[in-house]
């Protein structure tokens, strides 16, 4: 039975969307995967408060300080240097403990912090301080995993959203107007899809310094093509329906017809496509980082962690951590995609109770 006045994030849902939401909830694996993924992503957004080489809060000489958002010189705590305080320095710790106290994050290292007091040469195995060990540059693996997961998910979400906007727009225009425009656009897409994107990335990386936005722009140039087919097919099918012809006869503009009357139908196929596109986007960034063509050196990255595992076979915790975390995250996204696909499946949408 469909519940009345059911809402999602404050928006009232119609009967059709209520049933889709119910079908999604019935898929327990997809529902729990969504909850776990949102939890992990939410925690990664607060990475600075979880893994940082600066205290969250310092109470010194009856004054509160927040080093996590403030660059405080050592002289603030009675030291000698005007440079920013190193809170891992025993001297600075003793100065603060004499007149106050401080609260550290659970992990006292960020993704760039180098540990100089390791019991063994880097990469060092897991211990009570470095829960998953350190990499070959003596950086904490847990911290790099948290920061790397955040940048991978944000990159994937942005790439998926931008690709969907461009792809849906292109597919809608092709499918609605058809004719010579559709023919020329399809030939262009065939040629564009045949371009070697990896070689183009190599060429661009030799000219420009790879960055987050550079990679995002280059990958978006090729990833939007995947959305065109499903949207174009829906517009080609629906544009000749009677209610579309009636709207045209009443003088409704093409833009309004495309947006209000056809696009909602096309978005059904697009929504089922989004989680799998997000998976592919994260995998693309990871692959580029693994090959050394991705984010700048020193950036937290799952692909860079995989590359370190390949280069340091004597440190199996590096490759195992990267593989397990990446496989787990991608599996969650695949399960979410399957649940979304089932929720929008017309065969399941109208089975059972029709009340």
C-alpha positions as CSV (number, residue, x, y, z in Angstrom):
1,X,0.0,0.0,0.0
2,X,1.3,3.4,-0.9
3,X,1.5,5.8,2.0
4,X,-0.2,9.2,1.7
5,X,1.8,12.4,1.8
6,X,5.2,10.7,2.0
7,X,8.1,13.0,1.7
8,X,11.8,12.7,0.8
9,X,14.2,15.4,2.1
10,X,11.1,17.7,2.7
11,X,9.7,17.2,-0.9
12,X,6.3,15.7,-1.2
13,X,6.3,12.6,-3.4
14,X,3.6,11.6,-5.9
15,X,2.1,8.1,-5.9
16,X,4.5,6.9,-8.6
17,X,7.6,8.1,-6.8
18,X,6.2,6.8,-3.5
19,X,6.0,3.4,-5.0
20,X,9.5,3.7,-6.4
21,X,10.8,4.7,-2.9
22,X,9.1,1.7,-1.4
23,X,10.6,-0.6,-4.0
24,X,14.0,0.8,-3.2
25,X,13.5,0.2,0.5
26,X,12.5,-3.4,-0.1
27,X,15.9,-4.0,-1.5
28,X,17.6,-4.4,1.8
29,X,21.1,-4.8,0.4
30,X,20.8,-1.6,-1.6
31,X,19.3,0.3,1.3
32,X,22.0,-0.7,3.7
33,X,24.6,-0.1,1.1
34,X,23.3,3.5,0.7
35,X,23.3,4.0,4.5
36,X,26.9,2.7,4.8
37,X,28.1,4.7,1.8
38,X,26.5,7.9,3.2
39,X,28.1,7.3,6.6
40,X,31.6,6.8,5.1
41,X,31.2,9.8,2.8
42,X,29.9,11.9,5.7
43,X,32.9,11.0,7.9
44,X,35.3,11.7,5.1
45,X,33.9,15.2,4.7
46,X,35.2,15.9,8.3
47,X,38.6,14.3,7.6
48,X,40.4,17.3,9.2
49,X,38.6,16.6,12.5
50,X,39.4,12.9,12.3
51,X,43.0,12.8,11.0
52,X,45.1,15.9,11.6
53,X,48.6,16.7,12.9
54,X,47.1,19.7,14.8
55,X,44.9,19.6,17.9
56,X,41.2,20.3,17.6
57,X,41.3,22.5,20.7
58,X,44.0,24.0,22.9
59,X,43.3,25.7,26.2
60,X,46.5,27.6,27.2
61,X,46.9,30.3,29.8
62,X,43.1,30.7,30.2
63,X,42.7,31.3,26.5
64,X,41.0,28.9,24.0
65,X,42.6,28.2,20.6
66,X,41.6,26.2,17.6
67,X,44.8,25.2,15.8
68,X,42.8,23.1,13.4
69,X,41.5,26.3,11.8
70,X,44.2,28.7,13.1
71,X,47.8,29.0,12.2
72,X,49.4,29.8,15.6
73,X,53.1,30.6,15.9
74,X,55.2,28.9,18.5
75,X,55.6,32.1,20.4
76,X,51.8,31.9,21.3
77,X,52.7,29.2,23.8
78,X,56.0,30.7,25.0
79,X,58.3,29.3,22.3
80,X,61.1,31.0,20.5
81,X,60.1,30.8,16.8
82,X,57.6,32.9,14.8
83,X,56.8,30.0,12.6
84,X,53.7,27.8,13.1
85,X,53.9,25.5,16.1
86,X,54.7,21.9,15.6
87,X,52.4,20.2,18.0
88,X,54.2,16.9,17.8
89,X,57.4,18.6,19.0
90,X,58.0,17.5,22.7
91,X,59.2,21.0,23.5
92,X,55.9,22.5,22.3
93,X,53.9,19.8,24.1
94,X,55.7,20.6,27.4
95,X,55.0,24.3,27.0
96,X,51.3,23.7,26.5
97,X,51.0,21.1,29.3
98,X,52.6,23.6,31.8
99,X,49.7,26.1,31.4
100,X,46.9,24.2,29.7
101,X,45.8,21.1,27.8
102,X,44.8,20.1,24.3
103,X,42.4,17.8,22.5
104,X,43.7,15.7,19.6
105,X,41.8,14.1,16.8
106,X,41.5,10.3,16.9
107,X,44.4,10.1,14.3
108,X,47.2,12.6,15.0
109,X,48.4,12.7,11.4
110,X,47.0,14.1,8.2
111,X,47.7,12.8,4.7
112,X,50.9,14.8,4.4
113,X,52.4,14.3,7.8
114,X,55.8,12.5,7.8
115,X,56.5,10.4,10.9
116,X,60.1,10.7,11.9
117,X,60.1,8.4,14.9
118,X,59.2,5.1,13.3
119,X,60.3,1.8,15.0
120,X,61.3,0.4,11.6
121,X,62.3,2.0,8.3
122,X,59.3,3.1,6.1
123,X,57.0,1.5,5.1
124,X,56.4,0.4,8.7
125,X,53.8,-2.3,9.6
126,X,50.6,-1.5,11.5
127,X,51.0,-0.7,15.2
128,X,49.1,1.0,18.0
129,X,50.0,4.5,16.6
130,X,49.7,3.8,12.9
131,X,46.7,1.5,12.7
132,X,47.3,0.4,9.1
133,X,51.0,1.2,9.0
134,X,52.8,3.8,7.0
135,X,53.7,4.1,3.3
136,X,57.2,4.3,1.8
137,X,57.3,8.1,2.7
138,X,56.4,7.5,6.4
139,X,52.9,8.9,6.0
140,X,50.0,7.4,8.0
141,X,48.0,5.0,5.8
142,X,44.7,5.5,7.6
143,X,44.9,9.3,7.2
144,X,45.7,9.0,3.5
145,X,42.8,6.5,3.1
146,X,40.3,8.9,4.7
147,X,41.5,11.9,2.6
148,X,41.8,9.8,-0.5
149,X,38.3,8.4,-0.2
150,X,36.9,11.9,0.2
151,X,38.6,13.3,-2.9
152,X,37.6,10.2,-4.9
153,X,34.0,10.4,-4.0
154,X,33.8,14.2,-4.6
155,X,35.6,13.8,-7.9
156,X,33.2,11.0,-8.9
157,X,30.1,13.0,-7.9
158,X,31.2,16.1,-9.8
159,X,32.1,14.1,-12.9
160,X,28.9,12.2,-12.9
161,X,26.8,15.3,-12.4
162,X,28.5,17.3,-15.1
163,X,28.5,14.4,-17.5
164,X,24.8,13.8,-16.9
165,X,23.9,17.5,-17.6
166,X,25.8,17.6,-20.8
167,X,24.8,14.1,-21.9
168,X,21.1,14.5,-21.1
169,X,21.0,17.9,-22.9
170,X,22.7,16.5,-26.0
171,X,20.5,13.4,-26.1
172,X,17.3,15.5,-25.6
173,X,18.1,17.8,-28.4
174,X,19.0,15.0,-30.8
175,X,16.0,12.9,-30.0
176,X,13.5,15.7,-30.0
177,X,14.5,17.4,-33.3
178,X,15.9,14.3,-35.1
179,X,16.5,14.6,-38.8
180,X,19.8,16.0,-40.1
181,X,20.7,17.3,-36.6
182,X,20.5,13.9,-35.1
183,X,22.4,12.3,-38.0
184,X,25.3,14.8,-37.8
185,X,25.4,14.5,-34.0
186,X,25.5,10.7,-34.1
187,X,28.4,10.7,-36.5
188,X,30.2,13.2,-34.3
189,X,29.6,11.0,-31.2
190,X,31.0,8.0,-33.1
191,X,34.2,9.8,-34.0
192,X,34.5,11.4,-30.5
193,X,34.0,8.1,-28.8
194,X,36.8,6.6,-30.9
195,X,39.4,9.1,-29.7
196,X,42.1,7.5,-27.4
197,X,41.3,9.3,-24.2
198,X,44.4,7.9,-22.4
199,X,46.7,9.3,-25.0
200,X,45.0,12.7,-24.8
201,X,45.6,12.6,-21.1
202,X,49.2,11.8,-21.5
203,X,49.6,14.7,-24.0
204,X,47.7,17.1,-21.8
205,X,49.7,16.1,-18.7
206,X,52.9,16.8,-20.6
207,X,51.7,20.4,-21.3
208,X,49.7,21.2,-18.2
209,X,50.3,20.4,-14.6
210,X,47.7,17.7,-13.7
211,X,45.2,18.9,-11.1
212,X,41.8,18.1,-9.8
213,X,40.0,20.4,-12.1
214,X,42.2,19.6,-15.1
215,X,41.4,15.9,-14.8
216,X,37.7,16.6,-14.2
217,X,37.5,18.6,-17.4
218,X,39.3,16.1,-19.5
219,X,37.4,13.1,-18.3
220,X,34.1,15.0,-18.6
221,X,34.9,15.5,-22.3
222,X,34.5,11.8,-22.9
223,X,32.2,10.5,-20.1
224,X,29.1,12.5,-21.2
225,X,28.6,10.3,-24.2
226,X,27.3,7.4,-22.2
227,X,24.1,9.4,-21.3
228,X,23.2,10.4,-24.8
229,X,22.0,7.0,-26.0
230,X,19.3,6.3,-23.4
231,X,18.0,9.9,-23.4
232,X,17.9,10.1,-27.2
233,X,16.0,6.9,-27.5
234,X,13.4,8.1,-25.0
235,X,12.9,11.4,-26.8
236,X,12.7,9.7,-30.2
237,X,10.0,7.4,-28.9
238,X,7.9,10.0,-27.0
239,X,8.0,12.9,-29.4
240,X,5.4,11.4,-31.7
241,X,2.9,10.5,-28.9
242,X,-0.5,12.1,-29.1
243,X,-0.1,14.3,-26.0
244,X,3.1,15.8,-27.4
245,X,1.3,16.6,-30.7
246,X,-1.5,18.1,-28.7
247,X,0.8,20.3,-26.8
248,X,2.4,21.5,-30.0
249,X,-1.0,22.2,-31.5
250,X,-1.8,24.3,-28.4
251,X,1.3,26.4,-29.0
252,X,3.4,25.1,-26.2
253,X,7.1,25.9,-27.0
254,X,9.6,23.1,-27.7
255,X,11.6,23.9,-24.6
256,X,8.6,23.5,-22.3
257,X,7.6,20.3,-24.0
258,X,11.1,18.9,-23.7
259,X,11.4,19.9,-20.0
260,X,8.0,19.2,-18.7
261,X,6.6,16.4,-20.8
262,X,9.4,14.3,-22.1
263,X,12.4,14.8,-19.8
264,X,10.7,13.2,-16.7
265,X,10.3,10.0,-18.7
266,X,13.9,10.1,-19.9
267,X,15.2,10.7,-16.4
268,X,14.0,7.3,-15.3
269,X,16.7,5.6,-17.5
270,X,19.2,8.3,-16.5
271,X,18.6,7.7,-12.8
272,X,19.3,4.0,-13.1
273,X,22.5,4.9,-15.0
274,X,23.9,7.4,-12.4
275,X,25.3,5.0,-9.7
276,X,27.2,2.9,-12.3
277,X,28.6,6.1,-13.8
278,X,29.7,7.2,-10.4
279,X,31.5,3.8,-10.0
280,X,33.2,4.3,-13.4
281,X,34.3,7.8,-12.5
282,X,35.9,6.8,-9.2
283,X,37.6,3.9,-11.0
284,X,38.9,6.3,-13.7
285,X,40.5,8.6,-11.2
286,X,42.0,5.6,-9.3
287,X,43.4,4.2,-12.6
288,X,45.0,7.5,-13.6
289,X,46.6,7.9,-10.1
290,X,47.9,4.4,-10.3
291,X,49.5,5.1,-13.7
292,X,51.0,8.4,-12.4
293,X,48.8,10.5,-14.7
294,X,46.3,11.7,-12.0
295,X,46.4,14.1,-9.1
296,X,49.6,16.0,-8.3
297,X,52.4,14.2,-6.3
298,X,51.6,14.0,-2.6
299,X,47.9,14.1,-3.0
300,X,45.9,11.5,-1.0
301,X,44.7,9.0,-3.5
302,X,43.5,5.4,-3.6
303,X,45.3,4.9,-6.9
304,X,48.6,6.2,-5.5
305,X,48.2,3.8,-2.5
306,X,47.7,0.9,-4.9
307,X,50.8,2.0,-6.8
308,X,52.8,2.0,-3.5
309,X,51.5,-1.5,-2.8
310,X,52.8,-2.7,-6.2
311,X,56.1,-1.0,-5.6
312,X,56.5,-2.4,-2.0
313,X,55.6,-6.0,-2.1
314,X,57.4,-6.4,1.2
315,X,54.6,-4.3,2.7
316,X,51.4,-6.2,2.0
317,X,49.3,-3.9,4.2
318,X,49.6,-1.1,1.5
319,X,48.1,-3.1,-1.4
320,X,45.6,-4.9,0.9
321,X,44.3,-1.6,2.4
322,X,43.8,0.0,-1.0
323,X,42.3,-3.0,-2.6
324,X,39.8,-3.8,0.2
325,X,38.7,-0.2,0.6
326,X,38.3,0.4,-3.1
327,X,36.5,-3.0,-3.6
328,X,34.2,-2.3,-0.7
329,X,33.3,1.2,-1.8
330,X,32.6,0.2,-5.4
331,X,30.6,-2.8,-4.2
332,X,28.4,-0.5,-2.2
333,X,27.8,1.7,-5.3
334,X,27.0,-1.3,-7.4
335,X,24.4,-2.5,-4.9
336,X,22.9,0.9,-4.7
337,X,22.7,1.0,-8.5
338,X,21.0,-2.3,-8.6
339,X,18.4,-1.1,-6.0
340,X,17.8,2.1,-8.0
341,X,17.4,0.0,-11.2
342,X,14.8,-2.2,-9.5
343,X,13.0,0.8,-8.0
344,X,12.4,2.2,-11.5
345,X,11.7,-1.1,-13.2
346,X,8.1,-0.9,-14.6
347,X,7.6,-4.7,-14.1
348,X,8.2,-4.3,-10.4
349,X,6.6,-0.9,-10.2
350,X,3.1,-2.1,-11.0
351,X,3.2,-5.6,-9.5
352,X,1.4,-6.5,-6.3
353,X,-0.9,-4.1,-4.5
354,X,-2.2,-1.3,-6.7
355,X,-3.9,0.7,-4.0
